[in-house]
Amino acid sequence: MTSKAAFTDEEWTRMRRAPFVAGMAISIADPGGPIEVAKETMATLKATSSPPGQEELLIALSQDIMAMAQQKQNVVKGFKIENAANAGEQVLGELREVAGIVRAKATPEEADAFGGWMVAVAQAAADAAKEGGFMGFGAEQVSAGESSMLSKLRDAVGA
């Protein structure tokens, strides 16, 4: 079992914001309007509050995130998209690096669970709002762009 003490402050900060970066990947993959973004953000927050496993590392991260959210602190502080043209690659690169940090310092089970958690958060964001169509007609639950991003995200985090 791996605790927060195994990571530097910078690593912990990056790990703590990773679920939100995973949710952001979905919004970037198929940008919708403000209602869709709000639904995806709320789904990300909800999925972040309940990791899919009981690994000590995931629970500690989730509790830290929820404490920050309750105090109205910006969990994604410090992460910035440098170039909108390749925002998807920047997000995937960040998730790839964070997954590497977790693999290097956590148990293999925790690293697998972390990757699975990132995918679960992104899937929740993708499922949160229908994309396309007109007034709900012809819209799809998960767009082709979101499906593609989910696949790339799985590869990036090793899930």
C-alpha positions in Angstrom: 0.0 0.0 0.0 1.3 3.4 -1.0 0.6 6.6 0.8 1.0 10.2 0.0 4.4 10.2 1.7 5.8 8.2 -1.2 5.4 11.1 -3.6 6.8 14.6 -3.9 4.4 17.6 -3.5 4.6 18.2 -7.2 3.8 14.5 -8.0 0.9 14.5 -5.6 -0.5 17.7 -7.1 -0.3 16.2 -10.6 -1.9 12.9 -9.4 -4.7 14.9 -7.7 -5.6 16.8 -10.8 -5.4 13.8 -13.1 -9.0 12.8 -12.8 -10.1 16.3 -13.9 -7.6 16.2 -16.8 -9.1 12.9 -17.8 -12.6 14.5 -17.8 -11.2 17.5 -19.7 -10.0 15.1 -22.4 -13.6 14.3 -23.2 -14.6 17.9 -23.4 -11.7 18.6 -25.7 -12.4 15.6 -27.9 -15.9 16.9 -28.8 -16.5 20.4 -27.6 -20.1 21.1 -26.8 -21.9 24.1 -25.5 -21.9 25.3 -21.9 -24.6 22.9 -20.7 -22.7 19.9 -22.0 -19.4 21.1 -20.4 -21.2 21.6 -17.1 -22.7 18.1 -17.3 -19.3 16.6 -18.1 -17.7 18.6 -15.3 -20.3 17.5 -12.7 -19.9 13.8 -13.9 -16.1 14.2 -13.5 -16.5 15.5 -10.0 -18.9 12.7 -9.0 -16.7 10.0 -10.5 -13.7 11.5 -8.7 -15.4 11.3 -5.4 -15.8 7.6 -5.5 -12.9 5.7 -6.9 -13.8 2.2 -8.3 -11.6 0.4 -5.8 -10.5 0.4 -2.2 -6.8 1.0 -2.8 -5.3 3.3 -0.1 -3.7 5.5 -2.8 -7.0 6.1 -4.6 -8.9 6.8 -1.5 -6.3 9.2 -0.2 -6.4 11.1 -3.6 -10.1 11.2 -3.7 -10.4 12.5 -0.1 -7.8 15.1 -0.8 -9.7 16.2 -3.9 -13.0 16.4 -2.1 -11.5 18.4 0.7 -10.1 20.9 -1.8 -13.5 21.0 -3.6 -15.3 21.7 -0.3 -12.9 24.6 0.4 -13.5 25.9 -3.2 -9.9 25.4 -4.2 -8.9 24.9 -7.8 -7.8 21.3 -8.1 -6.5 21.8 -11.7 -4.4 24.7 -10.7 -1.0 24.6 -12.5 -2.3 22.7 -15.5 -2.5 24.8 -18.6 -3.2 24.0 -22.3 -0.3 25.6 -24.1 -1.6 25.2 -27.6 -5.3 24.8 -28.4 -4.4 23.1 -31.7 -3.0 20.1 -30.0 -4.9 20.2 -26.7 -5.8 16.6 -26.8 -2.2 15.5 -27.1 -1.2 17.8 -24.2 -3.9 16.2 -22.0 -2.9 12.7 -23.0 0.8 13.5 -22.4 0.0 14.8 -18.9 -2.0 11.6 -18.1 0.8 9.4 -19.6 3.4 11.1 -17.4 1.2 10.9 -14.2 0.5 7.2 -14.9 4.3 6.7 -15.2 4.8 8.4 -11.8 2.2 6.1 -10.2 3.7 3.0 -11.8 7.2 4.0 -10.6 6.2 4.5 -6.9 3.0 2.6 -6.2 2.2 -1.1 -6.2 1.3 -2.7 -9.5 -2.3 -3.2 -8.3 -2.5 0.5 -7.3 -1.1 1.6 -10.6 -3.7 -0.5 -12.5 -6.5 0.8 -10.3 -5.3 4.4 -10.9 -5.4 3.9 -14.7 -8.8 2.3 -14.4 -10.0 5.2 -12.3 -8.9 7.7 -15.0 -10.8 5.7 -17.6 -13.9 5.5 -15.4 -13.8 9.3 -14.8 -13.5 9.9 -18.6 -16.3 7.5 -19.4 -18.5 9.2 -16.8 -17.8 12.5 -18.5 -18.5 11.0 -21.9 -21.8 9.5 -20.7 -23.0 12.7 -19.1 -24.2 14.7 -22.1 -25.4 13.8 -25.5 -23.5 15.2 -28.4 -24.7 16.7 -31.7 -28.2 16.6 -33.0 -30.8 19.3 -32.7 -32.9 19.8 -29.6 -32.0 16.3 -28.5 -33.0 14.7 -31.8 -30.3 12.8 -33.6 -27.8 13.2 -30.7 -25.5 10.4 -29.6 -24.6 9.5 -26.1 -20.9 9.1 -26.8 -19.6 10.7 -30.0 -17.0 9.3 -32.3 -14.5 11.9 -31.1 -15.2 10.9 -27.5 -14.9 7.2 -28.2 -11.6 7.9 -29.9 -10.3 9.9 -27.0 -11.4 7.2 -24.5 -9.3 4.7 -26.5 -6.3 7.0 -26.6 -6.7 7.7 -22.8 -6.8 3.9 -22.1 -3.5 3.6 -23.9 -2.0 6.6 -22.2 -2.7 5.3 -18.6 -2.1 1.7 -19.4 -5.7 0.5 -18.7 
